[in-house]
Structures are given as C-alpha cells and as structure tokens.
Amino acid sequence: DIEWVCKCALTSTEKIEYELKCQAIDNGSAGWVEVYRGFENTVSAVGPFPVGNYEFMVRAGNSVGWGEWSEMVMITLTDPRWDKQQKRESEKQALKESAKNVQNELQQILDDIQELMLESRMTIHKATNLLFHLQLEMRRARGLRQHLQRPAIISEAEAQMKELEKWRDNREAFTEWKSSLTSMRSQMLDDNFTAAGGASSTAARGSGQQRGNAKKKEQEPQRKRPPSGGWELDDFLQQDEHYFGTLTPAIRNLTVQTLLGLDEKRTFKKLTVSQKERILAALERAAAVGRANVPPYLRQSEDGAGGAEKTRTIFTKHQVDQLLKLLEKFAAAPAQNPDTVDQKAQEAAEAEEVALAAAAALAAERKREERVGRS
C-alpha cells in the first residue's frame, strides 16, 4: 500500500485530486509513468510491476490547477514467493551452523572425557560437570540430527554418557564404602562405643543371613550398599560368602585394606585388652570368610574382569596371608587394662600441670629479682 498526506486538503472545502507517478530505476528506465489518478490519498493495488526498485512521486490538484510534485520516494518491490524461499534458505543455513557448533561441542566433551580417563585425572566433580554439559548438548543435537554432518556422534555420546555415569556411580559407591568401613574400624577401637547399636545390627545381620541363604539359588542380587551406622567391623565381617560375593572386587579389597590399616604404631602403643579381643576376632573372621569360595552364580559375573584366583575365593590368597600375619602380630602384642591406661594418662596430666606451675613460679621469681636489681 502507498499512502501520502496533503496538508492543503485539511483546510480546503474543495475536493482534492491526486496524481501518482513512478519509474523503474533498475535495468534502464522508460521514464515516469502515471499509475494512479483519483481523489483518495491511499493506493492499495499498484501494478503489476516486475520485481525491482522504483521511485514514486505525487502531486495534488483542484479547480485552480496542479501543484508541485512531491519529493521522490524509493520503494523496493519483491515477490512473496521469493521472500519465503529466501527465509527458508536463511533458516536452513542457521540450523546447519547451529548443528556444526553442537557437533563441535559434543566432540570436544568426548575428547575431554577420553583424555581425563587415559591420564587417570577424572574426579567425581569433573564427571558430574561433564555429564551435565554432555546431556545439554545431546538434547540440542537430537533436535538438529538431520542437519548434523556426522549424526553418529549422538550414539557415541549416549554410549560415553552411560560409561561415565557408571564410572561416577562406582566411584561414589567406593567413596561411601571407604567412609563407612573407616568409621566401623574407628568404632572398633573405641572402648566407649556402646553395644546397643551393635546388638541391633547383629540381630539384623542374622535375619539378613537367613534371607540371603533362602535366595542362594535365585538370580544374582543387586550390589550391596555400605551398612549404616551402628555396625562394628566384626559385626560386618559376620556376613556369609553370598553377601561378600555380591560386593565388587574393589570393595572386597577395600575391606582387606581397612583391616590392614590397623597395623599402626599408635594402635599397638595404646592397645587395650578389649580392643585386642575385638581386633583378633575381626581378623580371624576376615581370614575365614576370605578363604570361602565365591558362589558360582556370582563368580560368572567377574570372570571377564579378573583372574581365576580372584574370582574363586572372597579374598585372594595373598590377602588372606596378610590378614593372618597381622593376626599373629596382634596376638603377640601386649595389651593394657583401660583403667591402667586412664590412670597413667591422669598421672601424666597431673605431672604436666605441676611442671607448668613450677615454671610459672620460677618466671615470677626472676622478674621480682630483676625489679630489685634495678631499684
């Protein structure tokens, strides 16, 4: 539509007539051509004209005559079909560019994961962050799948995401187990740890064993989570081979390393009779359960990951030998009565208090002598 405003028409009582002309400015002009003459100041249909650039000008007239021509205005006429095609091409190009960027981002994330894994620098925090960005880029990539240069990268990213999630879950489980086993070992060394929690957990252990024995022939159970608070390490070790068989080799090895961590100078230095009894019981039970065979239906799931020796028994022969050596070492170690230990600690504290008081008195005496000397 073309519209113009004539100021004189606002005050004139006479009807104003308008003349509209145009000329093409592309491919040579044939001169000005009248395209409208009438009393309306709006033209809704002009042409038809070929696609191109045109100049328009208008003038007003009445009974006196015609006025001056207005300033020229350039208007570009386009084909709606061409506009739509151009828009589609532009959108398609934008999608291709977005797909290219998404593919590059996905490839960069996959390369980063591979590099961190190969160099053993992957952490739970890094894995979680990479998984977040990987899932974000995969959602974008699925929406642009038909524009990707290499659509197979989506499948590669999905496979890598599953592997990374599995790695993170295993690492988180390992960290949780390590914290739980370390806590149980500390409780075993604490003479003030009440037996209330241990008793309830022992009862739970017994019922758990009965349920586990009733399901020996069923399908492989799920991997166990670390026991909750209230368990002592010797209670935990009372589980049977079916329970320990469900644990991964890494968790079974962690159990052995937690026990071997008892071999510290400070443990032997402050070893009490009750601590020694608990430690000997735990090591003896660990060696016994370590010699037990992993149930066949559990052993099959590990055949591809470790050697025959590692999958035949709960602990390896070398691990059992280490536990037995530590058992002999604790059996020969002297132990003190807790009352005696407390008494010695009290006597040491009192002696330290007396020494501090004597040192303070000596310092006060020296200051007094210095003041007397100056006077």
C-alpha positions in Angstrom: 0.0 0.0 0.0 1.1 3.6 -0.8 -0.2 6.5 1.3 0.5 10.2 1.3 -0.7 13.3 3.2 -1.7 16.6 1.7 -1.8 19.5 4.2 -4.0 21.7 2.0 -6.7 19.0 1.9 -7.2 19.5 5.7 -8.4 23.2 5.2 -9.8 23.1 1.7 -13.5 22.9 1.1 -12.9 21.8 -2.4 -12.2 18.2 -3.3 -8.6 17.5 -4.0 -7.4 15.2 -6.8 -4.1 13.3 -6.8 -1.8 12.0 -9.5 0.8 9.3 -8.7 3.7 8.5 -11.0 6.6 6.1 -10.8 9.6 5.0 -12.7 11.8 1.9 -12.6 15.5 2.6 -11.7 16.8 -0.9 -12.4 17.8 -2.2 -15.9 17.3 1.2 -17.5 14.3 3.5 -17.0 11.5 4.0 -19.6 10.6 7.3 -17.8 7.8 8.3 -15.5 4.5 6.6 -15.8 1.2 7.6 -14.3 -0.1 4.7 -12.1 -2.9 6.4 -10.3 -5.3 9.4 -10.6 -8.1 9.9 -8.2 -9.4 11.6 -5.0 -8.1 9.1 -2.5 -4.8 9.6 -0.7 -4.2 5.8 -0.4 -3.5 3.2 -3.2 -3.8 -0.4 -2.2 -3.1 -2.0 -5.5 -0.4 -0.7 -7.9 0.9 -2.5 -10.8 1.6 -5.3 -11.5 5.3 -4.4 -11.6 8.3 -6.7 -12.1 10.4 -7.2 -9.0 12.9 -4.3 -8.5 13.4 -0.8 -7.2 11.0 2.1 -8.1 10.7 5.8 -7.4 7.3 7.3 -6.7 6.1 10.9 -6.5 2.7 12.5 -6.1 1.0 15.9 -6.7 -2.3 17.4 -5.7 -4.7 19.5 -7.9 -8.0 21.4 -7.7 -10.0 23.8 -9.9 -7.1 26.2 -9.9 -4.6 23.6 -11.3 -1.9 21.2 -10.3 0.6 21.8 -7.5 4.3 20.9 -7.4 5.5 17.3 -7.4 6.4 15.8 -4.0 9.9 14.5 -3.2 10.7 11.2 -4.7 10.4 8.1 -2.5 12.2 4.8 -3.4 10.3 1.6 -2.8 11.5 -2.0 -3.4 9.0 -4.5 -4.8 9.6 -8.1 -4.1 8.0 -11.5 -4.9 6.4 -13.1 -1.8 7.4 -16.5 -3.1 11.0 -15.3 -3.4 10.8 -13.9 0.2 9.6 -17.2 1.5 12.4 -19.1 -0.3 15.0 -16.7 1.0 13.6 -17.1 4.5 13.7 -20.9 4.3 17.3 -20.8 3.0 18.3 -18.4 5.7 16.7 -20.6 8.4 18.3 -23.8 6.9 21.7 -22.1 6.9 21.2 -21.0 10.5 20.3 -24.6 11.5 23.3 -26.0 9.7 25.5 -23.5 11.6 23.9 -24.4 14.9 24.3 -28.1 14.1 28.0 -27.6 13.3 28.6 -25.8 16.6 26.7 -28.5 18.6 28.7 -31.3 16.9 32.0 -29.5 17.7 30.9 -29.0 21.4 30.0 -32.7 21.6 33.3 -33.8 20.1 35.2 -31.6 22.5 33.4 -33.0 25.5 34.1 -36.6 24.3 37.7 -35.7 23.8 38.0 -34.2 27.2 36.5 -37.4 28.8 38.8 -39.7 27.0 41.8 -37.5 27.9 40.9 -37.4 31.6 40.2 -41.2 31.7 43.5 -42.1 29.9 45.5 -39.8 32.3 43.6 -41.0 35.4 42.7 -37.4 36.2 38.9 -37.9 36.3 37.2 -37.0 39.5 33.6 -37.2 40.7 33.2 -33.5 40.4 34.6 -33.4 36.9 32.5 -36.3 35.8 29.3 -34.7 37.1 30.2 -31.4 35.4 30.9 -33.2 32.1 27.7 -35.2 32.3 25.7 -32.0 32.7 27.2 -30.4 29.6 27.0 -33.7 27.7 23.3 -34.1 28.4 22.7 -30.5 27.5 24.5 -30.7 24.1 22.8 -34.1 23.4 19.4 -32.5 23.7 20.4 -29.8 21.3 22.0 -32.4 18.9 18.8 -34.6 18.8 16.8 -31.5 17.7 19.3 -30.9 14.9 20.0 -34.5 14.0 19.1 -34.1 10.3 21.5 -31.2 9.9 24.5 -32.8 11.6 27.4 -33.7 9.3 28.0 -36.8 11.4 24.7 -38.0 13.1 26.6 -41.0 14.6 28.1 -38.7 17.1 24.8 -38.8 19.1 25.1 -42.6 19.5 28.8 -42.2 20.5 27.8 -39.5 23.1 25.0 -41.7 24.5 27.4 -44.6 24.9 30.0 -42.4 26.5 27.4 -40.9 28.9 26.4 -44.4 30.1 30.1 -45.3 30.7 30.7 -42.1 32.6 27.6 -42.4 34.7 28.7 -46.0 35.6 32.2 -44.8 36.5 30.8 -42.0 38.7 28.3 -44.2 40.4 31.0 -46.8 41.2 33.4 -44.1 42.4 30.7 -42.6 44.6 29.9 -46.1 46.0 33.6 -46.7 46.6 33.9 -43.4 48.5 30.8 -44.2 50.5 32.2 -47.7 51.4 35.6 -46.3 52.3 34.0 -43.8 54.7 31.7 -46.5 56.2 34.5 -49.1 56.7 36.8 -46.4 58.2 34.1 -45.4 60.6 33.5 -49.0 61.6 37.2 -49.5 62.2 37.3 -46.4 64.5 34.3 -47.7 66.4 36.0 -51.0 67.0 39.0 -49.2 68.5 36.7 -47.0 70.7 36.2 -48.7 74.2 33.4 -46.2 74.9 31.4 -47.3 71.9 28.1 -48.7 73.2 27.0 -52.1 72.2 23.4 -51.1 71.8 23.8 -50.3 68.1 25.9 -53.3 67.6 23.4 -55.6 69.2 20.6 -54.4 67.0 22.7 -54.6 63.9 23.8 -58.1 64.8 20.2 -59.2 65.0 19.6 -57.5 61.7 22.6 -59.3 60.3 21.2 -62.7 61.4 17.9 -62.2 59.8 19.7 -60.9 56.7 21.8 -64.0 56.5 18.7 -66.2 56.7 17.0 -64.3 53.9 20.3 -64.5 51.9 20.5 -68.2 52.4 17.0 -68.7 51.2 17.8 -66.9 48.0 21.1 -68.6 47.1 19.7 -70.3 44.1 17.9 -67.2 42.8 19.3 -64.8 40.3 22.3 -62.6 41.1 21.3 -60.0 43.7 22.0 -56.3 43.4 25.3 -54.9 44.6 25.2 -54.1 48.3 25.4 -50.6 49.7 27.6 -49.9 52.8 26.0 -50.7 56.1 24.5 -47.8 58.0 25.6 -46.5 61.4 25.6 -48.9 64.4 27.7 -51.6 62.9 31.1 -52.6 64.2 33.6 -54.1 61.8 33.5 -57.5 63.4 29.7 -57.5 63.0 30.0 -56.6 59.3 32.5 -59.5 58.8 29.9 -62.0 60.2 28.2 -61.9 56.7 28.5 -65.1 54.7 30.1 -65.7 51.3 26.9 -65.0 49.5 26.9 -61.4 50.9 30.5 -60.8 50.2 30.2 -62.4 46.8 27.8 -59.6 45.8 30.5 -57.0 46.6 32.8 -55.9 43.7 36.4 -57.0 43.9 37.3 -53.3 44.6 35.1 -53.2 47.7 36.4 -56.6 48.9 39.9 -55.3 48.5 39.0 -52.1 50.4 37.7 -54.3 53.3 41.1 -56.0 53.5 43.0 -52.7 53.3 40.8 -51.3 56.1 41.8 -54.2 58.3 45.4 -54.0 57.4 45.2 -50.3 58.3 45.1 -51.4 62.0 48.8 -52.1 61.7 49.9 -48.7 63.2 52.3 -47.8 66.0 49.7 -45.7 67.8 47.2 -48.7 67.8 49.8 -51.0 69.4 51.0 -48.3 71.8 47.5 -47.8 73.3 46.2 -51.2 72.7 43.7 -52.3 75.5 42.6 -55.8 76.3 39.1 -55.2 74.9 40.5 -53.7 71.7 42.8 -56.6 71.3 39.9 -59.1 71.7 37.8 -57.3 69.1 40.7 -57.0 66.6 41.6 -60.6 66.9 38.0 -61.7 66.4 37.7 -59.4 63.3 40.9 -60.6 61.7 40.2 -64.3 62.4 36.7 -63.9 60.9 38.1 -62.0 57.9 40.6 -64.7 57.2 37.9 -67.4 57.4 35.5 -65.6 55.1 38.3 -64.7 52.8 39.0 -68.4 52.2 35.4 -69.1 51.3 34.5 -69.7 47.6 32.5 -67.1 45.7 29.2 -68.7 44.8 29.2 -69.8 41.1 26.3 -67.6 40.1 28.2 -64.6 41.4 31.6 -65.8 40.1 30.4 -65.8 36.5 29.8 -62.0 36.5 33.5 -61.4 37.4 35.2 -63.9 35.1 35.9 -61.3 32.5 37.3 -58.7 34.9 39.8 -60.6 37.0 42.0 -63.8 37.1 40.7 -67.2 38.2 42.2 -66.9 41.6 40.5 -63.6 42.3 37.1 -64.9 41.4 37.4 -68.3 43.1 37.6 -67.0 46.7 36.2 -63.9 48.5 39.8 -62.6 49.2 42.9 -63.6 47.3 45.5 -66.0 48.9 47.9 -63.1 49.3 45.3 -61.0 51.1 44.4 -63.9 53.4 48.1 -64.4 54.2 48.5 -60.7 55.1 45.5 -60.9 57.4 46.9 -64.0 59.1 50.3 -62.2 59.7 48.6 -59.2 61.2 46.5 -61.6 63.4 49.8 -63.2 64.7 51.2 -59.7 65.3 48.3 -58.6 67.4 48.1 -62.0 69.2 51.7 -61.4 70.4 51.2 -57.7 71.2 50.9 -56.7 74.9 47.6 -55.1 75.9 46.8 -52.8 78.8 43.9 -52.6 81.1 41.8 -49.5 80.3 41.8 -48.4 83.9 45.6 -48.6 83.9 45.8 -46.6 80.7 43.4 -43.9 82.2 45.4 -43.8 85.4 48.7 -43.3 83.6 47.1 -40.6 81.4 45.9 -38.9 84.5 49.2 -39.1 86.2 50.9 -37.7 83.1 48.4 -34.8 83.1 49.0 -34.1 86.8 52.8 -34.2 86.3 52.5 -31.8 83.4 50.3 -29.4 85.5 52.9 -29.4 88.3 55.7 -28.7 85.9 53.8 -25.8 84.3 53.1 -24.3 87.8 56.8 -24.6 88.8 57.9 -22.9 85.6 55.4 -20.1 86.2 56.7 -19.6 89.8 60.3 -19.6 88.6 59.5 -16.9 86.0 57.8 -14.8 88.6 60.8 -15.1 90.9 63.1 -14.0 88.2 61.0 -10.9 87.4 61.0 -10.0 91.1 64.8 -10.3 91.3 65.2 -8.1 88.2 63.0 -5.4 89.7 65.0 -5.5 93.0 68.3 -5.2 91.0 67.0 -2.1 89.1 66.0 -0.4 92.3 
